[in-house]
Amino acid sequence: DRRGLRSVHRAADLVIHHTEWSRSEARARLGPPPRAELVMPHGNYDGALPQPAPRDRTRRALGLPLDRPVLVSLGRTDRYKGLDLLAAASTLLAPDVHFLVAGAPGDQPASDLVGGGANLTLLPERQSDQRLADLLHASDGVVLPYRRITTSGALLAALTAGRGVVASDLPPFREVLRPAPDAGVFVPPTAEGIAGGVREFLAVSPAVRGSAARRLADHLAWAALVPPVARAFRELILLEGGASRA
């Protein structure tokens, strides 16, 4: 994989990174790009997520409590996402906070997740766009207890839905969330760290968290992110045209 990545990197006319951190990491591991590079943040999901079902209806349908905070983790259940740590953290917060893990089975054994407390619900299947919108709307926030990450569609889905996050203290998360500190809480990737971060997160009203999250989503609209990439494409096309004529 590393050799293949280096080959693609050497052959690329334009290298696009989602964060400044990933650009510096790529340069450290692969060297400077042969021609051009730029940073294009991951955009929001406006227009992609359907209108969600009423919050209480979704909670009742899934057997989730109506009178307690519910935090959700979305996406494939892979080891790098630290969901085993989330399951362990759930036992430290029972019964005050309920957790929902929803996503297609990955390489994280289900036994690592069902070992959580009775306040953890597992939906081990791929979620439709409608279900994704419903779960986000029914939640009070999103938990991203990842061990490592370069970019995160789950983070942008949370921000788009106006949901704050409890996220591992990793550079890509910090870079995206920096403009709106109230949108998230950073935690060490341990059960105790996640539990403490959830308590800190819930100490601020969901309205404050959600407003900050949505402001970030507005800042990450595709209409603002695409033009620099389009300009880079045009410059490459003009360069290639000039080289051909020469």
C-alpha positions in Angstrom: 0.0 0.0 0.0 2.8 2.4 0.9 4.6 1.8 -2.4 1.4 2.2 -4.4 0.6 5.4 -2.6 4.1 6.8 -3.3 3.7 5.9 -7.0 0.3 7.7 -7.2 1.8 10.7 -5.4 4.7 10.9 -7.8 2.4 10.7 -10.8 -0.2 13.2 -9.6 -0.6 16.6 -11.2 -2.7 17.8 -8.2 -2.7 16.5 -4.6 -5.8 17.5 -2.6 -5.8 17.3 1.2 -8.7 17.7 3.6 -6.7 19.5 6.3 -3.4 21.3 6.8 -2.4 18.6 9.1 -2.9 15.9 6.5 -0.9 18.0 4.0 2.1 18.2 6.5 1.8 14.5 7.2 1.8 13.7 3.5 4.9 15.8 2.9 6.7 14.2 5.8 5.9 10.7 4.5 5.9 11.1 0.8 7.9 14.3 0.1 6.7 17.4 -1.6 4.2 16.9 -4.4 5.7 16.9 -7.9 3.5 19.7 -9.2 0.6 21.2 -7.3 -1.3 20.7 -4.1 -4.1 22.4 -2.1 -6.3 22.0 1.0 -10.0 21.5 0.4 -11.9 20.8 3.6 -14.6 18.1 3.7 -17.8 19.8 2.9 -21.2 19.6 4.7 -24.2 17.4 3.8 -26.7 20.1 3.0 -29.1 18.8 0.4 -28.0 15.2 0.9 -29.7 14.4 4.2 -33.5 14.0 4.0 -36.0 15.6 6.4 -35.8 13.7 9.7 -38.7 12.0 11.4 -39.9 13.5 14.7 -37.4 13.0 17.5 -39.6 11.1 19.9 -41.0 8.8 17.2 -37.5 7.6 16.3 -36.6 7.1 20.0 -39.7 5.1 20.6 -39.2 3.0 17.5 -35.7 2.0 18.7 -36.5 1.6 22.3 -34.3 4.6 23.3 -35.2 6.6 26.4 -37.2 9.8 26.1 -36.0 11.3 29.4 -32.2 11.0 29.1 -29.5 12.3 26.8 -28.8 10.0 23.8 -25.4 10.2 22.1 -24.8 8.4 18.8 -21.8 7.0 16.9 -22.3 6.3 13.2 -20.5 4.4 10.5 -18.8 1.1 10.1 -17.7 -0.6 13.3 -14.0 -0.6 12.7 -11.3 -0.9 15.4 -9.7 2.5 14.6 -13.0 4.2 15.7 -12.5 3.2 19.3 -16.0 1.9 19.8 -14.8 -0.7 22.3 -13.7 2.3 24.4 -17.1 3.9 24.0 -18.7 0.6 25.2 -16.5 0.7 28.3 -17.3 4.3 28.9 -21.0 3.6 28.7 -20.8 1.5 31.8 -19.3 4.5 33.7 -22.2 6.7 32.7 -25.1 4.3 33.3 -28.0 4.9 33.6 -27.7 8.7 33.1 -26.7 8.7 29.5 -27.7 6.3 26.7 -25.4 5.5 23.7 -26.3 4.3 20.2 -23.8 2.7 17.9 -25.3 2.3 14.4 -23.4 1.1 11.3 -22.4 -1.8 9.2 -20.2 -4.5 10.9 -16.5 -3.8 10.4 -13.4 -5.4 11.9 -14.3 -4.6 15.5 -15.8 -7.8 17.0 -19.4 -7.3 18.1 -18.5 -8.9 21.4 -16.4 -5.8 22.2 -19.5 -3.7 21.9 -22.3 -5.8 23.4 -20.2 -5.9 26.5 -21.2 -2.3 27.2 -23.9 -1.5 29.7 -27.7 -1.8 29.3 -27.5 1.9 28.3 -25.8 1.0 24.9 -27.9 0.1 21.9 -26.2 -1.5 18.9 -27.7 -1.4 15.4 -25.2 -3.5 13.4 -26.3 -2.7 9.9 -25.8 -0.1 7.2 -28.0 2.9 7.8 -30.0 4.5 4.9 -29.8 8.2 4.4 -33.2 8.6 6.0 -32.2 6.6 9.1 -29.0 8.6 9.4 -31.0 11.8 9.4 -33.5 10.3 11.9 -30.7 9.2 14.3 -28.9 12.5 14.2 -32.1 14.4 14.9 -33.0 12.0 17.7 -29.6 12.4 19.4 -28.2 15.0 21.7 -24.7 14.7 20.2 -22.3 12.5 18.3 -19.4 10.6 19.8 -16.2 10.1 17.8 -13.8 8.2 20.0 -11.3 7.4 17.2 -7.8 6.1 17.8 -6.7 7.8 14.5 -8.2 9.7 11.7 -7.4 11.8 8.6 -10.8 13.1 7.8 -14.3 12.2 9.0 -17.6 12.2 7.1 -19.4 11.4 10.4 -18.1 14.7 11.9 -19.5 16.7 8.9 -22.8 14.8 9.1 -23.1 15.8 12.8 -22.3 19.4 12.1 -24.8 19.5 9.2 -27.5 18.2 11.5 -26.6 20.8 14.2 -25.2 18.3 16.6 -22.1 18.9 18.7 -19.5 16.2 19.2 -17.4 14.5 21.7 -14.2 13.7 19.8 -10.8 12.2 20.4 -8.1 14.8 20.7 -6.6 14.3 17.3 -5.2 17.0 14.9 -7.9 16.7 12.2 -10.7 17.1 14.6 -9.1 20.1 16.3 -8.5 21.8 12.9 -12.1 21.4 11.8 -13.6 22.4 15.1 -11.2 25.3 16.0 -13.5 28.1 14.7 -16.4 27.1 17.0 -15.1 25.7 20.3 -18.6 25.2 21.7 -19.3 22.6 19.0 -17.2 20.0 20.6 -15.3 18.5 23.5 -11.9 16.8 23.0 -11.1 13.7 25.0 -8.2 11.2 25.4 -9.0 7.9 23.7 -9.7 6.0 27.0 -13.0 4.9 28.6 -12.4 7.3 31.5 -11.5 10.1 29.2 -14.6 9.6 27.0 -16.9 9.4 30.1 -15.4 12.7 31.5 -15.8 14.3 28.1 -19.4 13.3 27.8 -20.1 14.9 31.2 -18.4 18.1 30.1 -20.3 18.1 26.8 -23.7 17.6 28.5 -23.0 20.4 31.0 -23.6 22.9 28.1 -27.1 23.1 26.7 -27.8 21.2 23.4 -28.9 24.5 21.9 -25.5 26.1 22.4 -23.7 23.0 21.1 -26.0 22.7 18.1 -25.8 26.4 17.1 -22.0 26.3 17.1 -22.1 23.0 15.1 -24.4 24.5 12.5 -22.3 27.6 12.2 -19.3 25.4 11.3 -21.4 23.5 8.8 -22.4 26.8 7.1 -18.7 27.7 6.9 -18.1 24.4 5.1 -20.5 24.7 2.3 -19.4 23.1 -1.0 -20.1 26.3 -2.9 -17.3 27.9 -1.0 -14.9 24.9 -1.1 -15.1 23.9 -4.8 -14.0 27.1 -6.6 -10.3 26.9 -5.5 -10.2 23.3 -6.8 -11.8 24.3 -10.1 -9.2 27.1 -10.5 -6.4 24.6 -9.9 -7.9 22.3 -12.6 -8.1 25.2 -15.0 -4.5 26.1 -14.4 -3.4 22.6 -15.0 -5.4 22.4 -18.2 -3.8 25.7 -19.4 -0.3 24.4 -18.6 -0.9 21.1 -20.4 -2.3 23.0 -23.4 0.7 25.3 -23.5 3.1 22.3 -23.2 1.3 20.5 -26.1 1.6 23.6 -28.4 5.3 24.0 -27.5 
